[in-house]
Amino acid sequence: MAVITNNDVVVLCLTPIICIFSDTTGADAEPFLIAMFIAANTASMALFIGNPTNIIVAEANDISFLSYSAWMGLPFLGAAVAGIAVY
């Protein structure tokens, strides 16, 4: 979801949903919340609109949407692999 919107929206919308589902099922919410935070923050780096900081940096350096995504593709994949390996 963070790939099509910014990570703030993902975290704010999914946190209560994860907590409600965890309460309903009796599961511990913490591992699900941590996984969601890692995934949202990692996915937000892939696109220009993923994070407000990305927009500021790209606009300040006159980087287009497609150019930004092209430059961030490899770092995104590296961060995604690291996130999966660590968690």
N, C-alpha and C positions, 0 to 999 in steps of 0.2 A: 504494500500500500504506500510505503514511503517513496517508491519510485514514481508514483503518479501524483503525489501531493507532498507537502513538506512534512518533516519529521515531527514538528510540534503538534500538528493535527493528528497524526497517527498516535502519538503517545497520549495526548489528551482524550482521544476518543476510545482507544482500546484499553487503557488502564482500568476504567470502571467495569468494562465488559469482562475482562479477565478476572477481576476481583469477584464479580457476581457469579461467573461460572465456577470459579474455585470454591466459593462459599457453598454453592448449590451441590457440587460434587464431593465436597469435603477434601479436595486436593489443596496442597500448599501453593499459594499464588506466587511466592517469591521466585521460583525458577522460571515460571512463565513470564513474569514481569521483566526479569533480567534478560531473557532471550528476546523479548519484544523490544527492549531498549537497545540492545546490541544490533538487532536487525534493522530497526528504524534509523538509527544513527549511521549505520554502515550504508544502507540503501540511499540515504539522503545525499551522500557525497557524489552519486553517479550523475545527477542532473542539476542543471542550473537552478531550478526551482525547489530543490530538495531541502534547502536550508537558507534562511535569510542571509547568512554570512556568504554563501555561494553567490547570491545575487549581487551583494555589495562588491565582492572581489571581482566578479566577472564584468560588472558595469564599469568599475573603476579602471579596469585594464582593457576595456572595449573588446571583450571576448564574446563571440556569438554563442547561441544555445548549442548548436551542433559542435562547434569547436570545443566548447567546455566539456561536453560529453565525451568527445574523442580523447581529450587529454586526461580525463578522469576515469576512463574505462579500465585501464590496467591497475591504477591504485585502488579502485573499487573492488576489483577481483581479488587483489592481495589482501585487502581489509576483510573481505567476506570470508576468505579461506582462514585468515588468522582468527576471526571471530568464532568460526565453527570449531577450529582446533582448540581454542582456549576454553570455550564453553562446552 
